[in-house]
Amino acid sequence: MAGAGISVAMGSAADLTQLHADAVLLNGQLVQLIEALKTSRRTRKVIRQNLVWALVYNVCALPLAAAGMVPPWLAAIGMSISSLIVVLNALRLGKASTQPQHQHNPAVGAQVAS
């Protein structure tokens, strides 16, 4: 485990193994690793989107507010809306994970909801 880049232990593994693992699969289904990777990729994408949005907004809005070209009340509303956009964008992750995912089961040849 110590030499691996990423280590995953099964829920039935020894306590010491679970302690040193990066992740523990509680239900013992390796398919969950694929879902975890997909979720992590979506999360990283949303984090990047939020960082870019915040950077662009602050680079554009802060100089205008500092120069007095935007009234303080409008700057406060703009910052609140910017924060709301970031939160709503992040909430898309939770929405995507609650929708049923369809997997192809090659043994049956049909779509199965997981």
Secondary structure, DSSP 8 states (H G I E B T S, - for coil): -TTSSS-EEETTS-HHHHHHSSEEESS--THHHHHHHHHHHHHHHHHHHHHHHHHHHHHHHHHHHHTTSS-HHHHHHHHHHHHHHHHHHHHHHHHHHHS--EEEETTTTEEEE-
